[in-house]
Amino acid sequence: MRHLYLMRHAKAKQPRGDMTDHQRPLRKRGKHQAAVMAPVLQRWQALQGEVYVSTAARTRETFDDIAAQLPDRTLANSVHFDEALYTFDIEALLAWLKALPGEAERVLIIGHNPALVDLARWFDKAAPPSLPTGSVLHVTLPDRPWSSMGQGGAELVGQLSPAEASYPLFKRLAPKQPDHKRDTASHIHAMLEHQYRMIRALEPGVVAGIDPEFLHQYRVNLRRSRAVCESVLAITKVPGLKKRLKRLKRRAQATSDLRDLDVFLEDLDKTQPPLSANTRQGLQQWLEGFQRVEHHTLCQQLSAPEYAEELQGWQRFIASGEFDKALSTLSPKRIHAVLEERIARHDDDLAALSFDASDTALHELRKSLKRIRYLADLMPDISKPFLSELKRRQRLLGDFQDLFTRQVWLDAFCANADNGQRQKQECSQWRAELEKTKHNLRKDALALAPLPKAQK
């Protein structure tokens, strides 16, 4: 089987003065696009074969910025700059492709539209009708000479844009936050509709699995939607809402282990844990194995027809007249009354904590803070100092929960018979050090004063 990767150059500047199209350099955003696609190309094994690049400045710079992200790869030995690839015509590109040597099994082309997208659709009608700057298409072809490739004789097996590989790039195009200057019911409805749009817009990035921030934001919007509506239920009755919230909860829970693994692996990359290189590598590979399994399972769930039906049902529900009718009964006064009740309950739970309280008790305290936070979000004019204090406490208890989660994974690593005894011993010792850090965070949590009043 042969593999063909078609990449459009990253975002380029418009020509000015006597600058020709061939001389157009990349914009700053284009350089970022090219950089974030480097791990995508590496993961897809697109750089293991021959790389052919148009001689235009914007395609050359796209390649250079990719290569800069992979200093361990000697890409200069496999790249070919070809004037024939500076074309926008499918016939010219197809003629070039059919002239490739037979030994070229993997080929990456960095070139131009519309030639690239037209070629992809010539091979497979399932290919997208457009190809944003910096995007890549992966096509597989039969193992026969390039010269004999025929129309419709290939299969599109992958496609990815920079906005699906990088959350910062996605954020530029993401649905905008709603205007808060509206009545309570309209504010809540706009908030939930925005969160729904975000969930759906984040899904391609979650499936791509390149930037873990997509999963984090996907999880946040699921949980925030659920929490907002639980807050609504605490104030007024909404027929059918509780049942739908259970489904949102199930969807959010399906991301829990994968998110914990992402955070743990990111921490391993950024910090220097007290582990030998061999143990660190063994732990990382073991965690990455679980990460791949969890990601595959989540992708299967997101591609299932019942998932789309469930989310579409949720959108119809929050847009229904019955839900609007329930929201119309809300008022800032009623929301504030429930908020004060939750603050009082949180303060009671905080006062009841002792130094030997279980880790679960501190986790429950963190969850109660989130419920207060989401309820406070229903009141756009809530005081900023109060919200800042909530966020500070959430960070403290969140750090505690992260340490607890790492201990759970270290325990699982040590319990695995396939891992070496020395690796297990080092991880067990690290777990004990994490317990000391947890001890200090526990002291900080117990020293917290009651929450201030939620003044407007």
Steps between C-alpha positions, in 0.01 A plus 500: 500500500617851418440809711452849360483805727374826353578810706403852409752768594430696819341846509697745286510876469333676212739640237598865535672735263693309238493171698396206282272218609804270501673724755219520758636409847306347788311713747563457871187287525625292210822423683296386798285284272804328352655443842193332647470267200850358554389243764200412281725416206732306727214301654359422154849387386479755220867593547635147471502511121576767243394862549431709189454875537402774257769762447268784611617689807190408701542126440873511573436684826225253591752217468767694691266566793400133510863390497585748778257317730674169436871566553573129549376421149736557206224615267747682280608161362151411378365831372480595132406851383331473164391789277236276343309497831444873476173434322131551564390259228402138570612376158852630552514357854363164386758478221775574753366235739487230233866565420613410854751213533353164595703470821326804653250336740431802722477843342423833664420791270495855637330702232206714398125505459290435300734240349538304827133479591402427139751214494368361828143506367614344171632210705209483749172693481483482882784754518391844626413768243742744663838484670579777751855632520736266684260204471603146405317218321618139521414275205586130462546344157551148364855368488553552130701750293407865540462523122206258507298678770143555383212726596315377808779254574596627843349545845506805726602367845584821683452873495599766751521877513721710729188616685430135587858439611551812713254642751646855479436497124153352552421774751525764227212331318304371801139607571500834680386543858145640528433854611424510874289815479161327498233370739565189711308253283658624176843498660467134608358394165780676310759343732370147441472551125858628490623199697319266261666666200837475672454129573424426136778728369758337730423143393739489196787617721413238763500228234830626355659463843795730425433779751358376835342842559219401262400216731525727803276766348258237368475357852462846655209591273322171563537535875414870498180432306403235750590717799309802369187290452542333841503852638180574310344185648595617847283807442209377288350180357573414137328181375738262325816692587634263765498208257694696239753616757580138580600456136726806511657366819568166330664675205723707730596195708613324181779760473624479862778242473628640171516851643685374811749319277553812285573709809735238649694455175526876451637530853757228428623703201522828693643385834784285621343227716736307732530211256786353303488546123410134452215512751369826365498361148328182615232692688445736207460218251262318735286812544505571126367150437199572720466842339473346152237252616294770674524732199393225260203415721393864518531544122276198448241655729513835320454334161201289610160611360344508846753761610394746230134426568552559871672835449244615245227401745670714764507800265131458419418477870676821601337675202152374588218721619458286812857568606462871425186504712689350794785750459252788501416422863858567610605826653827633643337495845416127480845414360668697777295320768609157374858625467504605865364157599783328313760729654367419849509124424857532369608685814347227718687231305822701528458539877437126538829408331773359720862429419430129466208558261506279193622622162144450379376758752727765350390398152136546603587843638650590163185385323286716729715800404438426133125492560524838670714634216259388228202638689683830539556500123124539459536844655714715265524779758643284783797659674842433349677452837255220583568325167875544549480331840303211352762452229784511755338227709425292194867516398611391847265203516562427131873466567418262784277292270769487229749357750245244614436395139872459433528279806219283364684452170829434678326235713368338182848509345652336807228232504573402138702179492662590166687799643847456651560483874734798500247706303230411750724589795590841358135578421397391848756740648374780278148427615615551860649839407171602339330416829718759674391766250140395553556537875591868454205564269270335753626743765430792266148371435422460870622856561245647258257747650125487425407632158411871487147604414423499129443873473396646166 
